[in-house]
Amino acid sequence: IADVLCGWGVPAPINPSDMLGDMITGEQAFAILEAIHTLDMGALNDRYADYDLATLCNEYDIDLADGFELAMKEGWNLPFGVRTFLRVEQEEHLVETLAKL
């Protein structure tokens, strides 16, 4: 959900304790509720990496500052900073670009 919120212009970092109604319009809130009740959560979950950016950088011996810089350069949504779970294609790009394999 936070990835979608950033896509709608909600500035990062997103505080999970903030009220949704303070961040988006009623129409956007309705769209999120509709998605929650109609999308296949398993398929949606498969679109995201198993680990957050900080953990991925540690796993692949990537300097966290370099990983964060790449994410910013690529314009990736990081609603929770380095604790954001990247999309699978972003994880692949991160590893292909910066990993010391």
Secondary structure, 3 states (H helix, E strand, C coil): CHHHHHHCCCCCCCCCCCCHHHCCCHHHHHHHHHHHHHCCHHHHHCCEEEEEHHHHHHHCCCCHHHHHHHHHHHCCCCCCHHHCEEEHHHHHHHHHHHCCC
